[in-house]
């Protein structure tokens, strides 16, 4: 990401600060992290580490052969299935 609005950068910084201050294990709801393996914008390793810390390492992680946005892959059925599965587990 090379350009962003002031509002986007402000919101991003605010979110980073809140996440940094959050206590380990504070996220107690069922959590599924969907990652795109070829993402060039998001640091997957860092994002995964943050989610592990916030969930006490109780998050489910799904990685897909995709670039940044999973919605725009040729066949999004795998990521859609992962979202439906996550919702079904949350309801159980």
C-alpha positions as CSV (number, residue, x, y, z in Angstrom):
1,X,0.0,0.0,0.0
2,X,1.6,3.2,-1.1
3,X,-1.2,5.7,-0.7
4,X,-4.1,6.3,1.6
5,X,-6.3,9.0,2.8
6,X,-5.6,10.8,6.1
7,X,-8.8,9.3,7.5
8,X,-7.6,5.8,6.5
9,X,-4.2,6.3,8.1
10,X,-5.7,7.8,11.3
11,X,-8.1,4.8,11.6
12,X,-5.3,2.4,11.0
13,X,-3.1,4.0,13.7
14,X,-6.0,4.1,16.2
15,X,-6.7,0.4,15.6
16,X,-2.9,-0.5,16.0
17,X,-2.9,1.4,19.3
18,X,-6.0,-0.4,20.6
19,X,-4.7,-3.8,19.6
20,X,-1.3,-3.1,21.2
21,X,-3.0,-2.2,24.5
22,X,-5.4,-5.2,24.5
23,X,-4.8,-7.9,27.0
24,X,-3.7,-11.3,25.8
25,X,-6.7,-13.6,25.6
26,X,-9.2,-10.8,25.7
27,X,-11.0,-12.0,22.6
28,X,-13.2,-14.9,23.8
29,X,-15.7,-15.2,21.0
30,X,-15.1,-18.0,18.4
31,X,-12.6,-16.5,15.9
32,X,-11.7,-17.6,12.4
33,X,-8.8,-15.8,10.6
34,X,-8.9,-16.0,6.8
35,X,-5.6,-15.3,5.2
36,X,-4.5,-14.9,1.5
37,X,-1.2,-16.7,1.1
38,X,0.0,-14.3,-1.7
39,X,-1.1,-11.1,0.1
40,X,1.4,-8.3,-0.6
41,X,-0.4,-5.7,1.6
42,X,-1.1,-7.6,4.8
43,X,1.7,-9.2,6.8
44,X,0.2,-12.6,7.4
45,X,2.7,-13.7,10.0
46,X,2.2,-10.5,12.1
47,X,-1.6,-10.7,11.7
48,X,-1.6,-14.4,12.8
49,X,0.6,-13.5,15.8
50,X,-1.8,-10.7,16.9
51,X,-4.8,-13.0,16.6
52,X,-3.0,-15.8,18.5
53,X,-2.2,-13.3,21.3
54,X,-5.8,-11.8,21.5
55,X,-7.5,-15.2,21.4
56,X,-5.1,-17.1,23.6
57,X,-4.2,-19.2,20.6
58,X,-7.7,-20.4,20.2
59,X,-8.4,-19.0,16.7
60,X,-9.0,-21.2,13.7
61,X,-6.8,-20.1,10.8
62,X,-7.6,-20.8,7.2
63,X,-5.2,-19.9,4.4
64,X,-6.1,-19.7,0.7
65,X,-4.1,-19.5,-2.5
66,X,-5.1,-15.9,-3.2
67,X,-3.9,-12.4,-3.3
68,X,-5.2,-9.7,-0.9
69,X,-8.9,-10.0,-1.4
70,X,-10.4,-13.5,-1.2
71,X,-13.6,-12.3,-2.8
72,X,-11.9,-11.8,-6.2
73,X,-10.3,-15.2,-6.7
74,X,-11.4,-17.2,-9.7
75,X,-13.3,-19.7,-7.5
76,X,-14.2,-18.2,-4.1
77,X,-16.1,-21.3,-3.0
78,X,-13.4,-22.5,-0.6
79,X,-13.3,-19.1,1.3
80,X,-17.1,-18.9,1.2
81,X,-17.3,-22.4,2.7
82,X,-14.8,-21.4,5.4
83,X,-17.0,-18.5,6.4
84,X,-20.1,-20.6,6.5
85,X,-18.3,-23.3,8.5
86,X,-17.1,-20.6,11.0
87,X,-20.6,-19.3,11.4
88,X,-22.0,-22.8,11.9
89,X,-19.3,-23.5,14.6
90,X,-20.2,-20.2,16.3
91,X,-23.9,-21.1,16.4
92,X,-23.2,-24.6,17.9
